[in-house]
């Protein structure tokens, strides 16, 4: 006997798929004996029992009234005997089962027939083939709504006229077929209104289930009410208390995906206990495991459907005790994120000679954790709008600045920096506010908004000066100089970097002094002071090597190569670029590597090393591609096939 199970959350389309599959199978002649269908209503208040279902099945097989055996046992015997006697293969669909007791007694006593079970819970009682249904992808969601509207009126041009609004509506419906079906029904009824009006209504309400259920057009083809919230409520009510609590709290977590350890912190549980409960929720199709390392299941990540998240959050909001529990859970999770992000940031900033961080073994481990939790970390920083979370959220934001700049997630960096500034202002911490302005300025500069960056760094400088914090003032002067250079004010940039260098020397920070020398060299190059630039970058390179900062040493070698190239000392420039690449080799800084390779290719081209130039440009394109910099990668590929006049080389600032 072959048994199949279609599983998935409520509203994902299990019944529709089962019925459609049955129709197609019958059309192909796979089941000449026909189909038996029973709705077990497993998630209703009064589910259909197997004893009740067998009566319906016997009736479908022609056994009714006086022919019915008088006892339940004999009814099952008669049912199985009829299936054994049937030579024509049949398909038995046991729809909407919530418990094995509903379907186990109904299985045929022969392997001649086939059984298809649909359930929101993964059946574990039998060896069977499971088909897990997930939400539709965006294109499929759009196609479903479009087809539903055109089936009613082929002249309905709203999907063509409002493609953006239609995609947004699909997003708000969580790409769940039931929600999309209800939305399509509402649009059919409101045929004189545009799609954007329904989108605006859902956005204003903040809860798609409330809007869609209020405007639901009635029942589906099976006579079932088209409603969303009751579907979610029935799944939630059936959960044991510990699973229900974890689901409620998980709905408060930031980000679309969350790691097991972060969820354990949220729920104040040991990781193993949280993992076990999450696996139980996954078996009920309420959460989805995203990816895992078989050797370390604690790093598994979990995804919660958007509509489940909104539903769970509303459940918490509606109960005072659960609201308090939720606030405590969010505080625990924010604290966990800060501790881990602080450790990861320490690893990214670690230099030989300093105490080695304990949490992450190397940069790769730190980056992998930050990459995995990035969406949740960014969202958690936003909690700083609430005063109770402001201080920790602000500190979390500071821990993410180096990482986001390293990975070139500049939009996220801008979001985090702006949120940190607001949190710092809320806490009244002037030094923290100065740091936040500094990070915001860096984000604005990387986003190409140099003038706004200048304003931000000026604010940071003034706050540091007022507080008498000379080291912070030096940082602000250096960042201000970088923004001034991007804005085309190289002479003012030179003054700013010179001021920063002197302040660093005064406070005895040779590492940061090297940063100032490097940035000063870039500004000197822009004003044609090549000899001074060579001296500045040489100083930076030497000082970086002395403190063991090999990554920044790589940038100094690159910038020294640029200065030597401007001085027409091309062979020396090539040597400097190669030393830069040697230093970059131990880091996954693909953007910096791409820039240096590009500069090296220009130098080879100038020296008439044409084969090396073409090869190096292609290597540069590959590095830029790995850095998710498609425009730069395209420029490098273009240079590999054409030879226009060499452009200015790329400088690297800090």
CORHU-V475501 format. One record per residue. N is the residue number from 1. SS is DSSP state (alpha for helix, beta for strand, coil for the rest). PSI is psi in radians with two decimals (none if undefined). NEAR is the number of other C-alpha atoms within 10 Angstrom. Layout:
((N,SS,PSI,NEAR) (N,SS,PSI,NEAR))
This chain:
((1,coil,2.27,13) (2,beta,2.20,13) (3,beta,2.29,17) (4,beta,2.58,18) (5,beta,2.27,23) (6,beta,2.05,24) (7,beta,2.78,27) (8,coil,2.89,26) (9,coil,2.80,25) (10,coil,2.34,25) (11,coil,0.06,21) (12,coil,-0.19,20) (13,coil,0.49,20) (14,alpha,-0.84,26) (15,alpha,-0.77,21) (16,alpha,-0.72,14) (17,alpha,-0.76,14) (18,alpha,-0.78,19) (19,alpha,-0.74,16) (20,alpha,-0.74,12) (21,alpha,-0.70,12) (22,alpha,-0.78,22) (23,alpha,-0.78,15) (24,alpha,-0.68,11) (25,alpha,-0.72,16) (26,alpha,-0.71,17) (27,alpha,-0.51,11) (28,coil,0.00,10) (29,coil,0.33,12) (30,coil,-0.46,15) (31,coil,1.36,18) (32,coil,-0.38,15) (33,coil,-0.11,16) (34,coil,-2.92,16) (35,beta,2.45,19) (36,beta,2.26,17) (37,beta,2.25,18) (38,beta,2.21,18) (39,beta,1.92,17) (40,coil,-0.11,24) (41,coil,0.83,18) (42,coil,-0.35,19) (43,coil,0.17,23) (44,coil,2.99,14) (45,coil,-0.54,8) (46,coil,1.49,9) (47,coil,2.69,17) (48,coil,2.27,19) (49,coil,2.87,17) (50,alpha,-0.63,18) (51,alpha,-0.66,17) (52,alpha,-0.69,13) (53,alpha,-0.62,20) (54,alpha,-0.55,21) (55,alpha,-0.74,18) (56,alpha,-0.67,18) (57,alpha,-0.72,18) (58,alpha,-0.70,20) (59,alpha,-0.75,15) (60,alpha,-0.47,14) (61,coil,0.06,13) (62,coil,0.15,11) (63,coil,1.97,18) (64,coil,3.00,14) (65,alpha,-2.17,8) (66,alpha,-0.28,7) (67,alpha,-0.22,10) (68,coil,2.29,16) (69,coil,2.60,15) (70,coil,-0.39,9) (71,coil,2.79,9) (72,alpha,-0.76,14) (73,alpha,-0.76,11) (74,alpha,-0.52,12) (75,alpha,-0.74,18) (76,alpha,-0.71,20) (77,alpha,-0.77,13) (78,alpha,-0.72,17) (79,alpha,-0.85,22) (80,alpha,-0.66,20) (81,alpha,-0.72,14) (82,alpha,-0.70,16) (83,alpha,-0.65,20) (84,alpha,-0.66,16) (85,alpha,-0.45,9) (86,coil,2.05,13) (87,coil,-0.49,12) (88,coil,2.19,13) (89,coil,2.46,19) (90,coil,2.77,20) (91,beta,2.16,21) (92,beta,2.06,22) (93,beta,2.01,22) (94,beta,1.71,25) (95,beta,2.47,23) (96,beta,0.87,26) (97,beta,2.47,25) (98,coil,-0.18,24) (99,coil,2.47,19) (100,alpha,-0.49,14) (101,alpha,-0.32,13) (102,alpha,-0.54,21) (103,alpha,-0.39,19) (104,alpha,-0.79,12) (105,alpha,-0.24,16) (106,alpha,-0.08,19) (107,coil,2.40,18) (108,coil,2.66,20) (109,coil,0.48,16) (110,coil,2.64,14) (111,coil,0.22,13) (112,coil,-0.56,16) (113,coil,2.98,22) (114,beta,2.60,19) (115,beta,2.36,21) (116,beta,2.07,21) (117,beta,2.39,23) (118,beta,2.44,27) (119,beta,2.67,27) (120,coil,-0.16,26) (121,coil,2.41,25) (122,coil,2.09,21) (123,coil,2.19,23) (124,coil,-0.02,10) (125,coil,-0.29,10) (126,coil,2.69,9) (127,coil,1.98,10) (128,coil,2.93,16) (129,beta,2.16,13) (130,beta,2.35,17) (131,beta,1.92,14) (132,beta,2.10,15) (133,coil,2.38,16) (134,coil,3.06,18) (135,coil,2.80,17) (136,coil,2.77,17) (137,coil,2.88,13) (138,alpha,-0.73,15) (139,alpha,-0.70,11) (140,alpha,-0.66,14) (141,alpha,-0.80,24) (142,alpha,-0.74,22) (143,alpha,-0.66,14) (144,alpha,-0.85,18) (145,alpha,-0.74,24) (146,alpha,-0.81,19) (147,alpha,-0.71,15) (148,alpha,-0.68,19) (149,alpha,-0.72,21) (150,alpha,-0.49,15) (151,alpha,-0.56,11) (152,alpha,-0.74,11) (153,coil,1.81,12) (154,coil,-0.20,11) (155,coil,-0.03,9) (156,coil,1.90,16) (157,coil,0.08,13) (158,alpha,-0.73,20) (159,alpha,-0.64,20) (160,alpha,-0.66,10) (161,alpha,-0.50,12) (162,coil,1.04,14) (163,alpha,-0.64,14) (164,alpha,-0.78,13) (165,alpha,-0.64,19) (166,alpha,-0.72,24) (167,alpha,-0.67,20) (168,alpha,-0.68,18) (169,alpha,-0.74,27) (170,alpha,-0.70,27) (171,alpha,-0.78,18) (172,alpha,-0.48,21) (173,coil,0.02,25) (174,coil,0.29,22) (175,coil,0.50,26) (176,coil,2.17,25) (177,alpha,-0.72,24) (178,alpha,-0.79,20) (179,alpha,-0.71,26) (180,alpha,-0.66,24) (181,alpha,-0.75,22) (182,alpha,-0.76,24) (183,alpha,-0.73,27) (184,alpha,-0.69,23) (185,alpha,-0.71,22) (186,alpha,-0.70,20) (187,alpha,-0.61,22) (188,alpha,-0.73,18) (189,alpha,-0.61,13) (190,coil,0.90,13) (191,coil,-0.29,14) (192,coil,-0.02,10) (193,coil,2.66,12) (194,coil,2.93,17) (195,alpha,-0.63,25) (196,alpha,-0.51,17) (197,alpha,-0.67,13) (198,alpha,-0.67,20) (199,alpha,-0.82,21) (200,alpha,-0.67,14) (201,alpha,-0.74,14) (202,alpha,-0.73,19) (203,alpha,-0.71,14) (204,alpha,-0.68,11) (205,alpha,-0.53,11) (206,coil,0.15,13) (207,coil,1.84,17) (208,alpha,-0.59,26) (209,alpha,-0.65,24) (210,alpha,-0.79,16) (211,alpha,-0.81,19) (212,alpha,-0.70,26) (213,alpha,-0.63,20) (214,alpha,-0.61,12) (215,coil,0.24,17) (216,coil,2.36,22) (217,coil,0.03,20) (218,coil,-1.99,13) (219,beta,2.86,12) (220,coil,-2.97,13) (221,coil,-0.32,8) (222,coil,0.11,9) (223,coil,0.16,8) (224,coil,2.51,9) (225,beta,2.40,15) (226,coil,1.59,23) (227,coil,2.60,23) (228,coil,-0.96,24) (229,alpha,-0.79,16) (230,alpha,-0.58,16) (231,alpha,-0.78,17) (232,alpha,-0.67,20) (233,alpha,-0.72,16) (234,alpha,-0.68,15) (235,alpha,-0.73,20) (236,alpha,-0.76,21) (237,alpha,-0.44,11) (238,coil,-0.10,13) (239,coil,2.49,15) (240,coil,2.74,9) (241,alpha,-0.72,11) (242,alpha,-0.64,10) (243,alpha,-0.70,19) (244,alpha,-0.73,18) (245,alpha,-0.80,18) (246,alpha,-0.71,20) (247,alpha,-0.77,24) (248,alpha,-0.83,23) (249,alpha,-0.66,24) (250,alpha,-0.53,28) (251,coil,-0.27,24) (252,coil,-0.18,19) (253,coil,2.53,24) (254,coil,2.68,21) (255,coil,2.77,17) (256,coil,-0.48,17) (257,beta,2.50,22) (258,beta,2.44,25) (259,beta,2.77,23) (260,alpha,-0.77,23) (261,alpha,-0.66,22) (262,alpha,-0.68,26) (263,alpha,-0.65,26) (264,alpha,-0.71,24) (265,alpha,-0.73,21) (266,alpha,-0.77,26) (267,alpha,-0.01,24) (268,coil,0.89,16) (269,coil,2.70,14) (270,coil,2.61,13) (271,alpha,-0.70,19) (272,alpha,-0.69,14) (273,alpha,-0.76,13) (274,alpha,-0.73,24) (275,alpha,-0.75,22) (276,alpha,-0.77,12) (277,alpha,-0.65,17) (278,alpha,-0.67,24) (279,alpha,-0.64,18) (280,alpha,-0.74,17) (281,alpha,-0.60,19) (282,alpha,-0.66,20) (283,alpha,-0.42,18) (284,coil,0.15,24) (285,coil,0.54,23) (286,coil,-0.38,24) (287,beta,2.84,22) (288,beta,2.30,20) (289,beta,2.35,17) (290,coil,-0.93,12) (291,coil,2.80,13) (292,coil,2.76,14) (293,beta,2.03,10) (294,coil,-0.48,9) (295,coil,-0.35,7) (296,beta,1.36,8) (297,alpha,-0.31,16) (298,alpha,-0.31,18) (299,alpha,0.09,20) (300,coil,2.57,19) (301,beta,2.67,22) (302,beta,2.42,22) (303,beta,2.42,19) (304,beta,2.28,21) (305,coil,2.49,21) (306,alpha,-0.74,18) (307,alpha,-0.58,22) (308,alpha,-0.70,23) (309,alpha,-0.81,21) (310,alpha,-0.74,16) (311,alpha,-0.86,23) (312,alpha,-0.70,22) (313,alpha,-0.64,20) (314,alpha,-0.57,16) (315,alpha,-0.77,15) (316,alpha,-0.78,20) (317,alpha,-0.54,14) (318,coil,0.01,10) (319,coil,2.18,11) (320,alpha,-0.80,10) (321,alpha,-0.74,10) (322,alpha,-0.53,16) (323,alpha,-0.80,17) (324,alpha,-0.74,12) (325,alpha,-0.68,16) (326,alpha,-0.69,24) (327,alpha,-0.72,16) (328,alpha,-0.67,15) (329,alpha,-0.74,22) (330,alpha,-0.68,22) (331,alpha,-0.73,19) (332,alpha,-0.75,19) (333,alpha,-0.70,23) (334,alpha,-0.72,26) (335,alpha,-0.71,20) (336,alpha,-0.82,19) (337,alpha,-0.74,24) (338,alpha,-0.80,24) (339,alpha,-0.79,17) (340,alpha,-0.73,19) (341,alpha,-0.64,24) (342,alpha,-0.74,19) (343,alpha,-0.71,18) (344,alpha,-0.73,29) (345,alpha,-0.68,23) (346,alpha,-0.67,21) (347,alpha,-0.71,22) (348,alpha,-0.57,20) (349,alpha,-0.05,13) (350,coil,2.45,17) (351,coil,2.61,14) (352,coil,2.45,10) (353,coil,-0.39,8) (354,coil,2.83,9) (355,coil,2.27,9) (356,coil,2.31,14) (357,coil,2.58,16) (358,coil,-0.59,11) (359,coil,-0.81,15) (360,coil,2.31,20) (361,coil,-0.58,12) (362,coil,3.14,15) (363,alpha,-0.69,17) (364,alpha,-0.74,15) (365,alpha,-0.76,15) (366,alpha,-0.79,21) (367,alpha,-0.67,21) (368,alpha,-0.74,13) (369,alpha,-0.78,16) (370,alpha,-0.70,21) (371,alpha,-0.76,14) (372,alpha,-0.66,16) (373,alpha,0.13,21) (374,alpha,-0.87,20) (375,alpha,-0.76,16) (376,alpha,-0.66,21) (377,alpha,-0.78,24) (378,alpha,-0.78,21) (379,alpha,-0.66,18) (380,alpha,-0.59,26) (381,alpha,-0.61,30) (382,alpha,-0.33,23) (383,alpha,-0.27,21) (384,alpha,-0.14,27) (385,alpha,-0.43,16) (386,coil,2.30,12) (387,alpha,-0.63,13) (388,alpha,-0.45,13) (389,alpha,-0.10,21) (390,alpha,-0.82,23) (391,alpha,-0.85,20) (392,alpha,-0.68,22) (393,alpha,-0.67,32) (394,alpha,-0.78,31) (395,alpha,-0.63,22) (396,alpha,-0.75,27) (397,alpha,-0.74,30) (398,alpha,-0.61,22) (399,alpha,-0.30,21) (400,alpha,-0.21,25) (401,alpha,-0.85,23) (402,alpha,-0.78,17) (403,alpha,-0.86,22) (404,alpha,-0.63,20) (405,alpha,-0.71,15) (406,alpha,-0.79,17) (407,coil,-0.05,17) (408,coil,0.61,18) (409,coil,1.25,16) (410,alpha,-0.57,19) (411,alpha,-0.76,14) (412,alpha,-0.69,19) (413,alpha,-0.70,27) (414,alpha,-0.75,22) (415,alpha,-0.82,17) (416,alpha,-0.75,29) (417,alpha,-0.74,28) (418,alpha,-0.72,21) (419,alpha,-0.69,24) (420,alpha,-0.66,32) (421,alpha,-0.73,22) (422,alpha,-0.71,19) (423,alpha,-0.74,30) (424,alpha,-0.71,24) (425,alpha,-0.65,18) (426,alpha,-0.64,17) (427,alpha,-0.31,17) (428,coil,0.26,12) (429,coil,1.81,12) (430,alpha,-0.69,16) (431,alpha,-0.71,18) (432,alpha,-0.64,23) (433,alpha,-0.66,24) (434,alpha,-0.77,28) (435,alpha,-0.70,26) (436,alpha,-0.71,31) (437,alpha,-0.69,28) (438,alpha,-0.87,28) (439,alpha,-0.65,29) (440,alpha,-0.71,27) (441,alpha,-0.75,32) (442,alpha,-0.72,28) (443,alpha,-0.75,30) (444,alpha,-0.70,24) (445,alpha,-0.79,25) (446,alpha,-0.42,20) (447,coil,0.05,15) (448,coil,0.29,13) (449,coil,1.21,16) (450,alpha,-0.72,23) (451,alpha,-0.72,15) (452,alpha,-0.63,16) (453,alpha,-0.71,29) (454,alpha,-0.76,24) (455,alpha,-0.75,15) (456,alpha,-0.78,26) (457,alpha,-0.54,30) (458,alpha,-0.71,21) (459,alpha,-0.77,20) (460,alpha,-0.80,31) (461,alpha,-0.80,27) (462,alpha,-0.69,14) (463,alpha,-0.73,22) (464,alpha,-0.73,24) (465,alpha,-0.75,17) (466,alpha,-0.61,13) (467,alpha,-0.11,14) (468,coil,0.45,12) (469,coil,1.62,13) (470,alpha,-0.62,18) (471,alpha,-0.79,20) (472,alpha,-0.66,23) (473,alpha,-0.68,27) (474,alpha,-0.74,29) (475,alpha,-0.76,26) (476,alpha,-0.73,31) (477,alpha,-0.75,27) (478,alpha,-0.79,31) (479,alpha,-0.61,32) (480,alpha,-0.71,30) (481,alpha,-0.72,30) (482,alpha,-0.74,31) (483,alpha,-0.70,29) (484,alpha,-0.68,23) (485,alpha,-0.76,23) (486,alpha,-0.58,20) (487,coil,0.01,17) (488,coil,0.27,13) (489,coil,1.19,16) (490,alpha,-0.67,22) (491,alpha,-0.74,15) (492,alpha,-0.56,15) (493,alpha,-0.69,27) (494,alpha,-0.75,24) (495,alpha,-0.72,16) (496,alpha,-0.77,25) (497,alpha,-0.60,29) (498,alpha,-0.72,21) (499,alpha,-0.75,17) (500,alpha,-0.77,30) (501,alpha,-0.73,26) (502,alpha,-0.69,14) (503,alpha,-0.73,22) (504,alpha,-0.74,24) (505,alpha,-0.67,16) (506,alpha,-0.61,14) (507,alpha,0.01,12) (508,coil,0.50,12) (509,coil,1.56,13) (510,alpha,-0.50,18) (511,alpha,-0.89,19) (512,alpha,-0.51,23) (513,alpha,-0.64,28) (514,alpha,-0.70,29) (515,alpha,-0.78,28) (516,alpha,-0.74,32) (517,alpha,-0.78,25) (518,alpha,-0.85,34) (519,alpha,-0.63,32) (520,alpha,-0.71,30) (521,alpha,-0.70,31) (522,alpha,-0.73,30) (523,alpha,-0.68,30) (524,alpha,-0.66,22) (525,alpha,-0.71,21) (526,alpha,-0.42,17) (527,coil,0.16,13) (528,coil,0.12,13) (529,coil,1.23,16) (530,alpha,-0.71,22) (531,alpha,-0.77,15) (532,alpha,-0.62,15) (533,alpha,-0.74,27) (534,alpha,-0.76,24) (535,alpha,-0.76,16) (536,alpha,-0.81,24) (537,alpha,-0.57,30) (538,alpha,-0.76,21) (539,alpha,-0.78,19) (540,alpha,-0.81,31) (541,alpha,-0.75,27) (542,alpha,-0.75,14) (543,alpha,-0.65,22) (544,alpha,-0.77,25) (545,alpha,-0.63,16) (546,alpha,-0.61,13) (547,alpha,-0.02,16) (548,coil,0.31,16) (549,coil,1.46,19) (550,alpha,-0.43,22) (551,alpha,-0.86,19) (552,alpha,-0.48,25) (553,alpha,-0.67,28) (554,alpha,-0.72,28) (555,alpha,-0.62,30) (556,alpha,-0.72,35) (557,alpha,-0.72,29) (558,alpha,-0.84,34) (559,alpha,-0.59,35) (560,alpha,-0.69,31) (561,alpha,-0.72,32) (562,alpha,-0.77,33) (563,alpha,-0.72,31) (564,alpha,-0.66,22) (565,alpha,-0.73,24) (566,alpha,-0.50,19) (567,coil,0.09,17) (568,coil,0.46,13) (569,coil,1.23,14) (570,alpha,-0.78,21) (571,alpha,-0.66,16) (572,alpha,-0.63,16) (573,alpha,-0.74,26) (574,alpha,-0.73,23) (575,alpha,-0.72,15) (576,alpha,-0.73,24) (577,alpha,-0.71,30) (578,alpha,-0.65,19) (579,alpha,-0.61,19) (580,alpha,-0.78,29) (581,alpha,-0.66,20) (582,alpha,-0.74,14) (583,alpha,-0.60,19) (584,alpha,-0.34,21) (585,coil,-0.51,15) (586,coil,0.07,10) (587,coil,2.66,13) (588,coil,0.79,18) (589,coil,1.41,18) (590,alpha,-0.51,22) (591,alpha,-0.83,23) (592,alpha,-0.70,26) (593,alpha,-0.74,28) (594,alpha,-0.72,29) (595,alpha,-0.81,25) (596,alpha,-0.72,31) (597,alpha,-0.69,29) (598,alpha,-0.83,29) (599,alpha,-0.70,30) (600,alpha,-0.69,31) (601,alpha,-0.72,31) (602,alpha,-0.73,29) (603,alpha,-0.75,28) (604,alpha,-0.72,22) (605,alpha,-0.75,20) (606,alpha,-0.63,17) (607,coil,0.08,13) (608,coil,0.45,11) (609,coil,1.28,13) (610,alpha,-0.67,17) (611,alpha,-0.80,12) (612,alpha,-0.66,16) (613,alpha,-0.84,24) (614,alpha,-0.78,22) (615,alpha,-0.73,14) (616,alpha,-0.63,24) (617,alpha,-0.70,29) (618,alpha,-0.68,24) (619,alpha,-0.66,21) (620,alpha,-0.75,31) (621,alpha,-0.72,29) (622,alpha,-0.75,21) (623,alpha,-0.76,25) (624,alpha,-0.64,27) (625,alpha,-0.75,18) (626,alpha,-0.43,16) (627,coil,0.07,20) (628,coil,0.81,16) (629,coil,1.32,17) (630,alpha,-0.62,14) (631,alpha,-0.78,11) (632,alpha,-0.67,20) (633,alpha,-0.73,25) (634,alpha,-0.69,17) (635,alpha,-0.70,15) (636,alpha,-0.72,27) (637,alpha,-0.68,17) (638,alpha,-0.75,15) (639,alpha,-0.50,21) (640,alpha,-0.38,21) (641,alpha,-0.16,11) (642,coil,2.82,10) (643,coil,1.21,12) (644,coil,-3.12,8) (645,coil,2.38,10) (646,coil,2.33,13) (647,coil,3.08,8) (648,coil,2.49,11) (649,coil,2.85,21) (650,coil,2.19,17) (651,coil,2.74,23) (652,coil,2.11,19) (653,coil,2.89,18) (654,coil,none,13))
